[in-house]
Structures are given as C-alpha cells and as structure tokens.
Amino acid sequence: MNFSSKLLENAVNEVSQLPGIGKRTALRLVLHLLKQPKSQTHQLALALGELVDEIKLCKNCHNISDVELCDICANTSRNSEIICVVEDIRDVMAIEGTAQFKGLYHVLGGKISPIEGIGPQNLTIESLVNKVKLGTVKEVIFALSSTIEGDTTNFYIFKQLEAYKIKTSTIARGISVGDELEYADEVTLGRSIVNRIPFENSL
C-alpha cells in the first residue's frame, strides 16, 4: 500500500493494530476522521488519552472503573456473599444487562491458556482465593465462556477453593458450548444465572 503522506501512513499503521482491523479498513477509518470537523477528531483523541491515563481497576473486583471502588462494589444493596467470576468487563456488562444477578463480581482479566502463555499467575485468581479465605463469601459462581480455556480456568479455581467448603456453581448451559458469554442474548443469559447448577455436576 503506497501512501502519499507519512503522517497518513503512521496513522493507518497504528489503527490497523486494533483487533479485527486490517490496513484497508484502517485507511478507511483514518480518511473518515480526516473528513470530520477537527474538533470532533480532537475530542476522540482526548477521550482516548484520558482513558489510557486515568482509567483504574476496582480494588475489590478488578473491574474497569473511574474510581478505586466501582459502582457495583460500592452499592450496599448488592449481596456480597455471592461472587460471580467472569473473564472481563464485557461479561459484567452482559450479566448486568439481564437484571437477574444481585451479587458482586470478580474479573479475572482473561482465561488460562498455555498456548497464549497465560497461566494462573497472570490472572487475579489469588485475590479471589484471598476473598474466600476471609470467610464472608458463601457462593462462587463460575461464569466463563464454554470453551476449553474457560473450562480449564473454572476447574483450576474450583480446586483452589475446594478446601474452603463454600458453594461453587456454574451458569446453566443454556449458553452454547464454544460461545463467548458477551454474545448471548439477555434472556438466555439471565436464565443461565438463575438456574445455575453445582459446579461438581458440570464435571
């Protein structure tokens, strides 16, 4: 791809690093931005800069937040005795959209995947175990995607928590095997949360 401008080429190269964006799509997006009022493009750049510089992770659940304690964890009406374990913020948003879950979350930040070099030490599993050690958690719900990596992660965490004699459950398999949680429709996902089953029964 031949560029008439080094500035254009640099912008296209940066945008093309985003997931699912090739060079041609990146070029189309960059040219679109050039056609917009400068103030609008500057606002986008400002929003991205603020995101990178000011975003935080909730100190309790590791969800993305603007403050140290996210709105969910800070909500005293939530049931702190039930923790739903998810991969990332997209899963929190998906489950919250069902309005069926009133507990708290624990965001792992990924799934165990030896192929990608992601082990238990790269996730927030240790802090989850530490929460359970405190003795205030009564149930942990595994809500990871029905993939090999998701099942591996569920089982690893289950073994880590086994000694603490708490209830462990997993969302009902209304979600198709191999599907990502964020793409499930709200009704199916909501029923999966409500009709969760003991984790041992899913093995």
NUFI-181027 format. One record per residue (C-alpha): y, x, z. Coordinates in pm, whole numbers, padded with zeros to 5 digits, always signed. Each point is the difference from the previous one (the first is absolute). Layout:
YXZ...
This chain:
+00000+00000+00000+00324+00162-00117+00314-00069+00203+00356+00033-00117+00115+00053+00357-00135+00219+00278+00140-00247+00256-00194-00282-00166-00317+00210-00011+00029+00088+00370+00047-00365+00096-00298-00110-00212-00219+00273+00150+00086-00113+00355-00056-00372-00069-00330+00069-00178-00140+00141+00325-00009-00352+00146-00346-00168+00008-00088-00177-00324+00312+00124-00181-00054+00208-00314+00264+00194-00194+00075-00287-00242+00043-00254+00280+00210+00249+00193+00224+00050-00303+00042-00377-00038+00094-00035+00368+00247+00288-00008+00168-00132-00317+00022-00341+00166+00177+00157+00300+00245+00172-00234+00093-00337-00150+00074-00152+00340+00342+00024+00168+00030+00338+00170+00058-00170+00335-00339-00172-00021-00186+00323-00077+00189+00183+00275-00102-00280+00241-00366+00055-00094+00033+00374+00057+00170-00066+00334-00274-00240+00112-00270+00254-00087+00188+00277+00179+00038-00210+00314-00368-00095-00018-00108+00364-00007+00246+00118+00266-00003-00287+00249-00340-00175-00017-00213+00021+00313-00355-00077+00105-00045-00238+00293-00096+00207+00304-00258-00263+00099-00173-00114-00320+00119+00256-00263+00137-00273-00224+00307+00083-00210+00311-00101+00192+00376+00050+00026-00025+00054+00376-00241+00169+00241-00182-00325+00087-00060-00237-00292+00085-00371+00019-00367-00098+00038-00070+00233+00291+00331-00094+00164-00084-00371-00017-00114-00100+00349-00163-00318-00132-00264+00202-00187-00342+00047+00161-00018+00370+00091-00368-00031+00097-00105-00032-00367+00059+00282-00248-00055-00035-00374-00075+00333-00168+00139+00032-00354+00054+00273-00257+00375-00027-00060+00310-00221+00010-00110-00200-00305-00295-00133+00198+00224-00089+00296+00224-00195-00239-00301-00174-00157-00145-00111+00334+00341-00102+00137+00041-00216-00310-00298-00211+00112+00167-00092+00333-00353+00000+00151+00015+00316+00213+00205+00027+00318-00122+00334+00135+00127+00352-00065-00088+00250-00272-00105+00360-00026+00083+00169-00331-00239+00285-00083+00202+00145-00286-00301+00009-00233-00380-00001-00005-00257+00273+00052-00069+00148-00344-00168+00342-00019+00053+00008-00378+00376-00020+00054-00014+00237+00296+00090-00272+00252-00188+00029+00328+00031-00179+00336+00251+00262+00114+00237-00104-00279+00015-00359+00126+00133-00158+00322-00348-00062+00140+00055+00211+00312+00300-00206+00110-00203-00320-00049-00273+00136+00226+00264+00095+00256+00132-00358-00001-00350-00133+00068-00047+00254+00280+00288-00161+00189-00221-00306+00053+00247-00268-00113-00155-00059-00344-00270-00268-00010-00077-00012-00374+00041+00226-00303-00018-00166-00342-00091+00216-00299+00202-00120-00300-00050+00278-00253-00084-00062-00364-00363-00065-00089-00053+00339-00163-00228+00293+00084+00297+00182+00152+00102-00307+00199-00351-00057+00132-00035+00369+00089+00327-00009+00192-00098-00321+00180-00332+00149+00109+00158+00326+00116+00253-00185+00217-00273-00235+00128-00199+00301+00125+00312+00145+00165+00061-00325+00188-00362-00084+00080+00010+00155+00347+00291-00220+00113-00195-00328-00020+00276-00198-00171-00051-00270-00261+00009+00132-00356+00011-00235-00296+00061+00012-00372+00168-00246-00231-00245-00242-00162-00108+00097-00349+00199-00267-00178+00157+00310-00150-00202+00125-00298-00178+00332+00050+00206+00279-00156+00326-00198+00013+00315+00133+00161+00126-00218+00286+00356-00027-00131-00115-00185-00314-00188-00276+00182+00159-00343-00004+00150-00113+00331-00241-00290+00058-00311+00216-00048+00143+00281+00209+00108-00239+00274-00348-00152+00020-00150+00349+00012+00210+00083+00306-00075-00329+00178-00374+00015-00081-00046+00367+00085-00347+00108+00109-00132+00262+00247+00011+00338-00170-00366+00075+00087-00101-00302-00211+00163+00153-00306-00205+00322+00009
